[in-house]
Amino acid sequence: MIDPVSGFSYPDEWIRHARERGDITPVEEGRAVLTSSGAILRRGITTGATAAAAAKAALLSLRQPVSEVGIMLPCGIRVMVDATGENGEGYAVKDPGDYPDDRTAGLLFRAKATPSPEIVLHAGEGIGRFVRDTPRYLEGEPAISPPARECILNAITEAVREIGLSGAHITLTVVGGREAGADTLNPKVGVVGGISLLGTTGFVEPWDDHLESTMEERVRAADRVVITTGRIGLRISRLLFPEYEVVLAGSKIRQALSAAEGEVILCGLPGLVLKFLRPDILNSTGYQTVEEYVATPEGITMMKKVLEESVPEGVKVVIVSRDGEIIGDSA
């Protein structure tokens, strides 16, 4: 079974554990993720997709009241979202799924729709704006990412076609967005006055990135921690070890290990992990990257040797491929 959102291929053993627990339809549909223990964690809906739902509900309610709407997410999956609409006003509440500390969870998104010759989208109160020019945005522009904007405009386009309008003027606001935005990273990236409307896929992954905490703080506070080196390793580690705190350390593996006080697993793609354990691993091999090297029989032999001889005491090391397969394990 392939996750339709991330493309991750779930191992048969994980699927078997999950089926023993109950229905895995949400995983098959992309609404949830499956972990190695068989536990199913529900994905939430992004701020961009929530805004799209409120906008569509507002438009459809010009014809009749609505209680839910279907929207197409940027990842290509159509979902039904709870959203109410009446007399041109639509409302949707931000659903965090099983994401533990989503600051935008529960925020009320409000949309006001009026007929117009063309589609016009206005970002109102509670949606942040940039206070300086950036490579992608100009000063004063609303903090709406391109995928989120496309999702919102697609929802509006579907609605105007359904009720037979040529266009509509939509004003979006977020109740409590100003306060929530101040508690996120927005001020650091030059966005003030509210939250950002984001969403590359339209789904919120059920993981907490703890962006306000330093890497060492998170490692030090965890009783059971997985230290990983990149985004692929982060995703795979969370699936493999759902009961552990997973921390992205990048190239700062040594600092992360030094901060660890509990049970420690180092998990990731072969490149940074093996280079950390054996800095001279590529010497005299003729290969430019560790990834190329471990794709060969001699590289596999060397990887096993490194895992036998060079792993720090008290640390378990797990090497994974880009597809999530475990290709090396010091245990």
C-alpha positions as CSV (number, residue, x, y, z in Angstrom):
1,M,0.0,0.0,0.0
2,I,1.3,3.4,-1.0
3,D,0.6,6.6,0.9
4,P,-1.2,8.7,-1.7
5,V,0.2,11.9,-0.1
6,S,3.9,11.2,0.4
7,G,4.4,8.2,-1.9
8,F,5.8,6.2,1.0
9,S,5.3,2.4,0.6
10,Y,4.1,0.9,3.9
11,P,5.7,-2.4,4.8
12,D,3.3,-5.4,4.9
13,E,4.0,-6.0,8.6
14,W,2.7,-2.5,9.4
15,I,-0.4,-3.0,7.4
16,R,-1.1,-6.3,9.1
17,H,-0.7,-4.7,12.6
18,A,-3.1,-1.9,11.6
19,R,-5.7,-4.3,10.1
20,E,-5.7,-6.1,13.4
21,R,-6.6,-2.9,15.2
22,G,-9.4,-1.9,12.8
23,D,-10.3,-0.1,9.6
24,I,-7.4,1.4,7.6
25,T,-9.5,3.1,5.0
26,P,-8.4,6.6,6.2
27,V,-4.8,5.5,5.5
28,E,-5.7,4.2,2.0
29,E,-7.4,7.5,1.3
30,G,-4.5,9.6,2.6
31,R,-6.5,11.1,5.5
32,A,-4.2,9.4,8.0
33,V,-0.7,7.9,8.3
34,L,0.4,4.4,9.4
35,T,3.2,3.8,11.8
36,S,5.4,0.7,12.5
37,S,3.3,-0.2,15.6
38,G,0.1,-0.3,13.5
39,A,-1.2,2.9,15.1
40,I,-3.1,5.2,12.7
41,L,-2.6,9.0,13.1
42,R,-5.0,11.3,11.5
43,R,-3.8,14.1,9.2
44,G,-5.2,17.6,9.8
45,I,-6.2,20.3,7.3
46,T,-3.9,23.2,6.5
47,T,-4.8,26.8,7.0
48,G,-5.0,27.3,3.2
49,A,-7.4,24.4,2.8
50,T,-9.5,25.6,5.8
51,A,-9.7,29.0,4.1
52,A,-10.8,27.3,0.9
53,A,-13.6,25.5,2.7
54,A,-14.9,28.7,4.3
55,A,-14.8,30.5,1.0
56,K,-16.7,27.7,-0.8
57,A,-19.3,27.5,1.9
58,A,-19.9,31.2,1.7
59,L,-20.5,31.1,-2.0
60,L,-22.7,28.1,-2.0
61,S,-24.8,29.6,0.7
62,L,-25.9,32.3,-1.6
63,R,-28.2,29.6,-3.0
64,Q,-28.9,27.6,0.1
65,P,-27.5,26.8,3.5
66,V,-24.6,24.3,3.6
67,S,-23.0,22.2,6.4
68,E,-20.0,20.7,4.6
69,V,-18.1,21.2,1.3
70,G,-15.9,19.2,-0.9
71,I,-12.5,20.7,-1.8
72,M,-9.6,19.5,-3.9
73,L,-6.4,19.7,-2.0
74,P,-3.0,20.6,-3.6
75,C,-2.0,17.0,-3.4
76,G,-4.8,16.0,-5.7
77,I,-7.1,14.4,-3.1
78,R,-10.6,15.6,-2.7
79,V,-11.9,15.8,0.9
80,M,-15.1,16.7,2.6
81,V,-14.6,19.5,5.2
82,D,-17.1,20.6,7.9
83,A,-18.0,24.2,6.9
84,T,-21.2,26.0,7.5
85,G,-22.6,28.7,5.2
86,E,-25.7,30.9,5.1
87,N,-26.6,34.1,3.3
88,G,-23.2,34.5,1.8
89,E,-21.2,34.0,5.0
90,G,-19.1,30.8,5.4
91,Y,-17.3,29.4,8.5
92,A,-14.7,26.6,9.0
93,V,-12.7,25.6,12.0
94,K,-9.1,24.7,11.6
95,D,-8.8,20.9,12.2
96,P,-5.3,19.9,13.5
97,G,-5.8,16.1,13.1
98,D,-3.4,14.4,15.5
99,Y,-0.8,17.1,15.3
100,P,-0.1,17.7,19.0
101,D,0.7,21.4,19.3
102,D,-0.8,23.1,16.3
103,R,-1.1,26.8,17.3
104,T,-3.7,27.4,14.7
105,A,-6.0,24.5,15.8
106,G,-9.5,25.6,16.5
107,L,-9.2,29.0,14.8
108,L,-12.4,30.1,13.1
109,F,-12.0,31.0,9.4
110,R,-14.7,33.3,8.1
111,A,-15.5,34.2,4.5
112,K,-17.9,36.8,3.1
113,A,-19.1,36.3,-0.5
114,T,-20.9,38.7,-2.9
115,P,-21.5,38.3,-6.6
116,S,-19.0,40.1,-8.8
117,P,-18.1,40.1,-12.6
118,E,-14.8,38.3,-11.8
119,I,-13.2,36.4,-8.9
120,V,-11.6,38.7,-6.4
121,L,-9.9,37.4,-3.2
122,H,-9.2,39.8,-0.4
123,A,-7.2,38.8,2.8
124,G,-8.7,40.6,5.8
125,E,-8.2,40.7,9.5
126,G,-6.2,37.9,11.1
127,I,-4.2,37.1,7.9
128,G,-0.6,38.3,8.1
129,R,1.1,40.6,5.7
130,F,4.8,41.0,4.8
131,V,6.5,44.0,6.3
132,R,9.4,43.9,3.9
133,D,10.2,42.6,0.4
134,T,11.3,39.0,0.2
135,P,12.5,36.9,-2.8
136,R,8.9,35.6,-3.3
137,Y,6.7,38.4,-1.8
138,L,6.5,42.1,-1.8
139,E,6.0,44.4,1.2
140,G,2.3,44.6,2.1
141,E,1.3,41.3,0.3
142,P,-0.8,38.8,2.3
143,A,1.0,35.8,3.6
144,I,-0.7,33.3,1.3
145,S,1.6,30.6,-0.3
146,P,1.1,29.8,-4.0
147,P,-0.3,26.3,-3.3
148,A,-2.7,27.7,-0.7
149,R,-3.9,30.5,-3.0
150,E,-4.4,28.0,-5.8
151,C,-6.5,25.7,-3.5
152,I,-8.6,28.7,-2.4
153,L,-9.2,29.9,-5.9
154,N,-10.0,26.4,-7.1
155,A,-12.7,26.1,-4.4
156,I,-14.1,29.5,-5.3
157,T,-14.1,28.6,-9.0
158,E,-16.0,25.4,-8.4
159,A,-18.6,27.2,-6.3
160,V,-19.3,30.0,-8.8
161,R,-19.7,27.4,-11.5
162,E,-22.0,25.3,-9.4
163,I,-24.4,28.2,-8.6
164,G,-24.1,29.9,-12.0
165,L,-22.2,33.1,-11.2
166,S,-19.6,34.7,-13.4
167,G,-17.5,35.6,-10.4
168,A,-17.4,36.6,-6.8
169,H,-15.7,38.9,-4.3
170,I,-14.5,36.9,-1.3
171,T,-13.1,38.5,1.9
172,L,-11.4,36.1,4.2
173,T,-10.8,36.7,7.9
174,V,-9.4,34.6,10.8
175,V,-10.9,35.1,14.3
176,G,-7.9,35.3,16.7
177,G,-5.5,35.1,13.8
178,R,-3.5,38.2,14.9
179,E,-2.8,36.7,18.3
180,A,-2.0,33.2,16.9
181,G,0.3,34.7,14.3
182,A,2.4,36.4,17.0
183,D,3.0,33.1,18.6
184,T,4.4,31.5,15.4
185,L,7.5,32.1,13.4
186,N,5.8,34.8,11.4
187,P,7.4,37.8,13.1
188,K,10.8,36.2,12.4
189,V,10.1,36.0,8.7
190,G,8.6,39.4,8.4
191,V,4.9,38.6,8.6
192,V,2.8,40.6,11.1
193,G,-0.9,41.0,11.8
194,G,-2.0,37.4,11.6
195,I,-1.3,33.8,10.5
196,S,-0.1,32.6,7.2
197,L,-2.3,30.6,4.8
198,L,-0.1,27.7,3.9
199,G,-0.3,24.1,2.7
200,T,1.9,22.3,0.1
201,T,-0.3,19.2,0.2
202,G,-3.4,20.6,2.0
203,F,-2.8,18.2,4.9
204,V,-1.1,18.8,8.2
205,E,1.1,15.8,9.1
206,P,0.5,14.5,12.6
207,W,3.9,15.5,13.9
208,D,5.1,18.3,16.1
209,D,8.2,20.0,14.8
210,H,8.8,22.1,17.9
211,L,10.1,25.0,15.9
212,E,10.4,27.2,18.9
213,S,12.8,24.8,20.7
214,T,16.5,24.3,20.0
215,M,17.6,20.9,18.8
216,E,19.7,20.4,21.9
217,E,16.9,21.3,24.2
218,R,14.6,18.7,22.6
219,V,17.2,16.0,22.7
220,R,18.1,16.7,26.3
221,A,14.4,16.6,27.4
222,A,13.6,13.3,25.7
223,D,13.7,10.0,27.5
224,R,13.7,8.1,24.2
225,V,15.0,10.0,21.2
226,V,15.7,9.4,17.6
227,I,18.3,11.8,16.1
228,T,18.0,12.1,12.3
229,T,19.8,14.0,9.6
230,G,17.3,15.3,7.0
231,R,13.7,15.6,6.0
232,I,13.5,12.1,4.5
233,G,15.1,10.6,7.6
234,L,12.7,12.7,9.7
235,R,9.6,11.3,8.0
236,I,10.9,7.7,8.0
237,S,12.1,7.8,11.6
238,R,8.7,9.0,12.8
239,L,7.0,6.1,11.0
240,L,9.6,3.6,12.3
241,F,9.7,4.8,15.9
242,P,6.3,6.4,16.8
243,E,6.9,6.1,20.5
244,Y,10.2,8.2,20.3
245,E,10.8,11.9,20.1
246,V,12.3,12.4,16.7
247,V,14.7,15.3,16.3
248,L,16.2,16.7,13.1
249,A,19.9,17.4,13.8
250,G,21.2,17.8,10.3
251,S,25.0,17.7,10.3
252,K,25.1,18.5,14.1
253,I,25.0,14.8,15.0
254,R,27.8,15.2,17.6
255,Q,26.1,18.0,19.4
256,A,22.8,16.1,19.5
257,L,24.4,12.9,20.8
258,S,26.2,14.9,23.5
259,A,22.9,16.4,24.7
260,A,21.2,13.0,24.9
261,E,20.5,11.6,28.3
262,G,18.1,8.8,27.6
263,E,17.7,6.0,25.1
264,V,19.2,7.1,21.7
265,I,18.7,6.0,18.1
266,L,20.6,7.6,15.3
267,C,18.6,7.0,12.1
268,G,18.9,8.4,8.6
269,L,20.2,8.0,5.1
270,P,23.7,6.6,4.8
271,G,25.4,9.8,3.7
272,L,25.7,11.9,6.9
273,V,25.4,9.0,9.3
274,L,28.2,6.9,7.9
275,K,30.4,10.0,7.3
276,F,29.9,10.9,10.9
277,L,30.8,7.4,12.2
278,R,33.8,7.0,9.8
279,P,34.9,10.3,8.3
280,D,37.3,8.6,5.9
281,I,34.8,6.1,4.6
282,L,35.3,7.2,0.9
283,N,39.1,7.4,1.0
284,S,40.6,5.3,-1.9
285,T,37.1,4.0,-2.9
286,G,36.8,6.1,-6.1
287,Y,33.3,7.1,-5.2
288,Q,32.2,10.7,-4.7
289,T,29.2,10.0,-2.3
290,V,28.4,7.5,0.4
291,E,25.1,6.8,-1.3
292,E,26.8,5.6,-4.4
293,Y,29.3,3.6,-2.4
294,V,26.7,1.7,-0.3
295,A,24.9,0.8,-3.5
296,T,27.8,-1.6,-4.3
297,P,28.6,-4.9,-2.6
298,E,31.9,-3.5,-1.2
299,G,30.0,-0.5,0.2
300,I,27.5,-2.7,1.9
301,T,30.4,-4.7,3.5
302,M,32.0,-1.5,4.7
303,M,28.7,-0.2,6.1
304,K,28.3,-3.4,8.2
305,K,31.9,-3.0,9.4
306,V,31.3,0.6,10.4
307,L,28.2,-0.4,12.3
308,E,30.1,-3.2,14.1
309,E,33.2,-1.1,15.0
310,S,32.4,2.7,15.1
311,V,29.0,3.1,16.8
312,P,29.3,5.2,20.0
313,E,28.5,3.3,23.2
314,G,24.8,3.4,24.2
315,V,23.6,4.4,20.7
316,K,21.7,2.3,18.2
317,V,22.2,3.2,14.6
318,V,19.7,2.5,11.9
319,I,20.5,3.2,8.2
320,V,17.5,3.6,5.8
321,S,17.1,4.0,2.1
322,R,15.1,6.8,0.5
323,D,12.2,4.3,0.2
324,G,12.2,3.7,3.9
325,E,13.8,0.3,3.9
326,I,16.2,-0.5,6.7
327,I,19.5,-1.3,5.0
328,G,21.7,-1.3,8.1
329,D,21.2,-1.8,11.9
330,S,23.9,-1.8,14.5
331,A,21.7,-4.0,16.7
